């Protein structure tokens, strides 16, 4: 069977890898180079055991700041866009304890599958991707925030995650580079098994390995539409001509909603715009972190990738605006100077923005959908957990085609 994967981000490439391993003939189509979209400059963390969804009951208290504060890490810019309003209302409806618990359970199960599949890929492809398994600390600035984190910790522990609450002193023992931030920490959650890697390097290595195994790539080529006959897609229409296949997988991130509508399916996928910087680190011991760190108050993540530090954060519902405001980049630089003042000289920041494709609940859309042709499968809507969940969701898609 010939399967055509639409999208060459980490989700699409992971899908192509799984399909190739299962013995399918595979083609991959993308309008840009592999990893050029939301994958390229992402947070670099592989959060297999800490998957708290953005749709959480605590959002309700944050709404005034979300709507009014220009410095908020979460930002909503209302537009004349029915999808934004529909998505936003569904997101608010998901901000309750029951939905958050259900989402956490589903994401943890998928993340566990993804860890195993990612480790298989590491052994199979051996990508040069600055992989590390040094664990993660999620920092909390107040006793109240730490108590809220305790509830999520207990939920995740009950589902098999190995985590514990640690004091500021224990944080510094785990990551000495946090010593200068002692006064700003009430405590943290430590997950020793978490990992990090350069997602763009993984994408580049996967493309190289897949090409060597006979996978066809059609790049710099936009998907324009579909030929559909008798409830089946017979070909995808592109700028380079039609590409025929027996089955198709849509892994086009934030573009999935628009193209899904062409096929008669509603995909509640909306872009959550994020930003990152990548700086060279000071090699002196204790200057830059080796453990991944998430500052929950700032909603900024820090991940060591080789001799560089990736700093990423923010979530904006502002449509498909791909501009990079200098204020957002400076916010990330200021956060890094505050938490890790000795980490870098900050001479070059390498600013980046990406559109994370998110569903209101945070659960990705995987498999077939009602209303869509029977041979079109979907693998999209992973939000900020695309790198973490990519190989698990790819495995689900491949298994459904066997």
N, C-alpha and C positions, 0 to 999 in steps of 0.2 A: 504494500500500500504506500502511495506517495502522499505525504503530509506536508502542507505548506504552512509555515509559521510566520505570522505577520507581526513583526517587531523584533529588533535585535538589541533590546536592553537586556539586563540580567535575567528577567523572567522569560523572555523569548529565547535567549541563548540556552538557558537551563532546560527549557522545554525541548529545544532541538537536540541537546545532548542526551536527554532521557529517551527521546524517540529514536535517535540513532543507536543507542545501546539496545533498544528493543528490536532492532532490525528493520525499521521503517526507512524508506527513501525519504529524504528531508530536503526542503528548500526553505530559505529564510529571506524575507523581504523587509527592507526598512528604507526610510527616506534619508537616513544619515548613516554614519559609521557606527559599528557596534559600541554600545555604551555611551553614545553621544547625548542621550536624553537625561532622564531623571537618575540614571544609574551612575553617570560619570563622576560627579563630585559629591556623592551622598555621604552620610555620616560615618560610613565604614564600619560601624558596629554590627556584629552578628548577635542579636539579642534573643537567644533561644529560650531563656528562662525568665526574662522580664519583659512582658508583652502588654503592659497596661494600655488599654485602648484610649484614644483621645476622647471618645464619647464616654464621659465619666460624670457622675452626679456633681462633682466639684465645679463643673463648667458653669452651672447656674449662678454661682457667686461671682464668677469672673465676667459675666456678660457686660456689665457697664464698662469695664476696662477694655474688653474686646471691641466694643463699639466706639469708644470715645478716646482712648489713650493712644497717641501716636507712637509711643515707645513699647506698646504691648508686644510680646513675642507671638501672640495669636492675634490676627488682624482680619477683620471683615470689612470689605468695601462693597456695599449693596449695589447691584447693577440691574439693568433691565434684561435679565437673563432668567427665563423660567426654570432652567436647570439649577441655577444657583439657589433660588428660593426653595425649590422642591427638595434639593439636597440639604439645604440648611435646616428646613423644618424637620426632615427625617433625622438629621443629626441630633437636633435638640430632643426629639422624641426618644432617641437612643441613650440619652444622658440620664440613665437611671440605674439603680444597683443591680436589678435583675439582668438587664441587657448587658451591662458591663461584665457581670460574672459569666454569662453565657459566652460572650465574645472572648474573654480571657481563656476559658476552657478550650474553645475551638482553636484559638491561636496557639496555645501551648502544645496541643496535640499535633497541629500542622508543623510547628517549629521543631518538635522532636523528630518528625519524619524528615524535615529539611536538613537538620544537623547530620543525620545518617547519610543522606544523599550527597550533601556537600563534601563530607569526608570521603565518600566513594569517588567523587570528582577529583578531589585533591590527590588521591592515590592514582587515579587513572590519567589525569592530565598533567599533574605536577606543575601548576602555574607559578610563575615568579610574581607573587602578589602581596608580599609583605605580611603574610599571615602570622597571627599571634594568638595565643590562648592564655592571656594573662588575667582574665576576669574583668569585672566591672563594678564600679561604685556609683550608686545613685545618691547624690547629696541632697539633704534637706536643711533648710535654713532656720526653721522654727520647730518648737515642740509640737504645735498643732499639725504642721505638715508631716512631721515624722509619725505622729499617731495615725494619720490617714494612710500613710505608707505602710504602717504595720498591718492594717486590714488587708491591703493588697498582698502583702508578704504572706500572711496566713492563708489567703486564698490560693496563692501560687504554690506554697509549700504543700497544701492539701492535694494539689494536683501533681506533685512530684518534683517541684523545683527545689534545688538545694541553695538556700539563701539564709542570711541572718542579718539582724540589726547590729550595727557597730557604732561605737562612740567616736567622737572626733579624734581621740588619741589612737584608736584602732585604725581609723582611716589613714592617719599619717604613717602608721607602722606598715600598712598595706601599700600605700603610695606616698613615699617621702616628699614628692614634689608638691603635696598639698600643705606642707608645714606652714607656709605663709598665709593660708586661708583658714587657719584654725578658728579664729573668732567668728567666722561667718557660717560655721557648720553646727547644727544641732545633733547631727548623726547621719547615718547613711545605711542603705541596704547593699550588702556585698554579695555578689554572685560570682564565685571563683571560676565557674566553667565557661563564662562568656568569652567570645573571640572577636577579632577584628581583622580586616583585610582591605586592600585597595580594590574596590569593585571594578573600576575601569580596567585594571590590569587583569582581573579575572575574565572580563568580557573579551579583551584582546587575545588572551591565551585560549579561550574557548573557540573563538573564531578560527584561530590558526589550527587547533586540533580538529575541529569539525571539517574544515576544508580538506585537511589531509585524509579524512575518512570518507570523503565523497559528498559531503553536504554542499549544496549549491547556494550561493549568496547572491541576491539581487539587491544591491545597495544604491544609495542616492536616487531612490525611485519611490515616489509616493503612491500609496494605495488610493485609487480614485473611486472604485465601486466594485460591483460583483455581477457575474452572470449567474442567475438562479433559475433552475428548471426542476419542476416536480419536487419541490421542497428540498432541493440540494444545490449547494454552490458548485458550479462546474468550473469556474475560473475566477480569479481576482484580476480586476482591471488596473493596470499600472501605466505609468508614463513610458515604460519600455515594452508595452504590449501586455497581452493576457498571459497569466500563469495558471495552468491547469493543474489540478491535483484531485485526489480521492477524498481528502479531508483537509480541514483548515483549522488553525488555532489562532485566535485573535489575542495578541499580547502587546497591544499598542498603547498601553498606558492611558494618559489623559485623552487621547484621540478615540478611545474605544467607544465612548458614548455616541459620538457623531456617526461612526461607521456602523455601530450596532443598530441605530435607528434605521439605516438604509436596509437592514435585513429584517426589520419588524420586531426587534427586541429592545426593551428598555434596560439600559445599564446605568444604575445610579452611581456613576463614577465622575468625580469632579476634581480638578487639580488643586492640591494644597501646595502653594509655592513655598519653597524653602531656599536657604542660602548656605554657602560654606566658604571658608577660606582654608588654604593649605600653606603652612609655613615650615621652613627648615628649622630643626630643633638645635638647641645648644647641647652638645654631646656630654657636657659635664654631668657627673652622677647627681641625681636628685633635681636637676634643673627642669626637665620635661617629663611628663608622666609616661609610664609604660603600661599601667593599668588603664583601661577605658573608664571614662568618667562622664556622668550625666549630671549637670547642675539643674535640678528640677525647678528651682525658682526662676532661673533665666531661660529655661527650656533650650539649653545648649548642650551639645554632646562634644566630647573630646576623645579622639581615637588616635593612637600612635600607629603609623604605617611606615615602618622602616625608619629612615632618618627625618621623617616629616610628621607633623601633627595636623590632623584634619579636625576642623572646628565647624560644626554645622548646627543649624537651628532655625526656629521660626516656622510658623504655618500661617499662610495668608490665603484667604478666599477672595482672590482679586481677578478671577478669570484666567486668561492665557497670556497675561502681560509678562514678557520675559525680560524686562529691563532690570538692571541691578542698581538700585539707589545706593549712593555712597554712604548714606546714614546707616543702612542695614549692615554693610560690610564693616563699618567702624564699630557698630554695636558688637559684632563678633570679635573684633580685635580687642575692644575694651574688656569684654568678658574674659578673653584669654589672659590679658595683662593682669586682671583682678585675681583670677584663680591660679594662674601659673606665671607669675611675673618674670621668672628667669628662663622660661621655656624657649624663647626665641628672640632674635633681634628685630623681627617683624619687618625685614627689609622688602620682601616681596610677599604679597598676600594671596595671589592667585584666586581672585573672587569668582564665584560661580553661583548660578541659580538653576533650579530644576523644578518641574511640575510633578509632584508626587500624586499618582492617581489613587484617590481614596473613595471608599464607600462610606455611607453615614455611620455604620456600626464599626468599621474597621476590619470586617471579615471580607477577604477577597472573593471575587466571582470566579468559580472554577468549574469547567464542564459545559454541558449543554444548557440552553435556556429556552423557556417556552416562547413560542413565536418566531424563533430563529430557525434557519434551515437545519436539518438533522445532522449534517456532516460539518457544521461549524461549531467548534468548541471555544470557550473563552478562558482566559487566564490573565486576569487584570484586577485592579482595585486594591493593591497591596498597601497603599499609603506609604508611611515611613518605614514599613517592615519589608519592603521589596527584596532587599538583599538577604534578609533573614529567612524569608519564606519561599524564595524563588525555587529552590530545588525540591522542596516538599510539594508545592503546588504543581510543578512540572511532572513529578512522579504520579500525582493523581490524574493528570491529563493523559499521560502515556498509558496508564493502567486501564483507563476507560476506553482506549482504542484497541487494546489487545484482544 
